[in-house]
Amino acid sequence: MQRRLELHDDPLDTLSAWYEAAERARVPFADAMSLATATSDGRPSLRYVLYKGVDARGVRFFTNYESRKGRELAANPWAALGFFWSPLYCQVRVEGRAERLPAEESDAYYRTRERLSQLGAWASPQSRPIGSRAELDRLTAEVTERFEGREVPRPPHWGGFVVIPERFEFWVGQEHRLHDRHVFSRRGAAWERSRLAP
């Protein structure tokens, strides 16, 4: 059986359409996105973050700027993203340069988070050593008391990134491992499209 997924002229539109297809198909954790970063001397690390949409600039996610990924992006802004939607047998790879989102955009997204998640952004010293779960619970209780009865503002160390893409690869699995692979590479303001052997 030949699987087909539509490719648009703009790869940002394709990513958006494929993500919507994964949501319609009720793919578990469709918004799980792998994020690869590297230190200034090129040592890579990988983790999953939540995809928070795409626009004309690129692909968005939010995190603690003082986390490992935040510190690595401050030292080396090049990043790679990956999606794999198993029921659709497709994946997307994105490579580009990460930039912090403007504060007002981070504020707007932060206001949509549930209160306990807002408090957690203050309480957790993300990626730093912590003695025990009890210590994290204590920090959370302190923050909860601090903001009791009032709005929880966005911490200055927390916010969004946008990965401004230079390269996309769209992969659709086919029988006998003869997969379809389409690459979009940025050439100035335009995208150049090519096909790769599986």
Secondary structure, 3 states (H helix, E strand, C coil): CCCCCCCCCCHHHHHHHHHHHHHHCCCCCCCEEEEEEECCCCCEEEEEEECCCECCCCEEEEEECCCHHHHHHHHCCEEEEEEEEHHHCEEEEEEEEEEECCHHHHHHHHHHCCHHHHHHHHHCCCCCCCCCHHHHHHHHHHHHHHCCCCCCCCCCCEEEEEEEEEEEEEEECCHHHCCEEEEEEEECCEEEEEEECC
